[in-house]
Amino acid sequence: MAARRRIPVDTGRTALRAWAGAEEPAAVERATLATAVRYTMEELAERAPGRSVEVRVPPFAATQCVEGPVHTRGTPPAVVETDPQTWLALAVGDRTWSDAVDEGSVRVSGQRTDLSAHLPLTGEGSRAARP
């Protein structure tokens, strides 16, 4: 079953481009940051359907994804958590999964928490792609 979209694709892409194009991404408006995070989390859920891993990007979003055993209540057996700036850098390909995990910017616990096969979600807006 496909994830239900709450953020229109055009709105999400616009927010993601605004974040990626900012000289200082940490200074992006909170509403724009939230929209970009929520849009990319919806992209992840669509591209890696399932409910075995919970990905959290507080305070903006959490989603369940990746095929495997279904989690229904309590603390999920597989959790990925990171901050909004790190998540968006992963989503657009500005950071690698392994570097972010090794540096401690992404915290993982449980099985199936290696999301490197699903990232980046898009090359759109990547700062690395800017002239």
Protein Blocks (a to p, Z undefined) as FASTA:
>chain_A
ZZddfbdfklmmmmmmmmmmpmblmlgcfklmmmmmmmmmmmmmmmmgcjkbccdddfkb
ccdehiddddfedjdfbdcdddfklmmmmmnopacfklmmmnopaccedehkacklmpcf
bfghpaklpZZ
